[in-house]
């Protein structure tokens, strides 16, 4: 029986799952969207939503309570060790999502499945994505 057992194992041990979660979150923060399997996107979504909520909180506290701001950033730093990605999350994505009470990400199914194992593919992206610069 699976009483009170949350989350998917994704056919990986704990360290691999944690690294996968962090790497997908890092890529999503850097690029605004990620193409992955549907199962991985569904498994990572709550993790990313909690990170963005904490970044929103930090962005709101930045000018009013510096001590609480530092605390929120340190808590985020435990999950995202890369300082560039952390500053991007707190300085750009947190304020970008300040008016949204939740649901910062969306999962859009792709038309084709993954080559090899035929797993359903999905695009995992922020709902309020910043406009991408024109590639010239």
Buried (B, 14 or more C-beta within 10 A) or exposed (E): EEEEEEEEEBEEEEEEBEEBBBEBBBBBBEEBBBBBBBBBBBBBBEBBBEBBBBBBBBBBBBEEEEEBBEBBBEEBEEBBEBEEBBEBBBBBBBBBBEEEEEEBBBBEEBEEBBEEEEBEBBBBBBEBBEEEEEEE
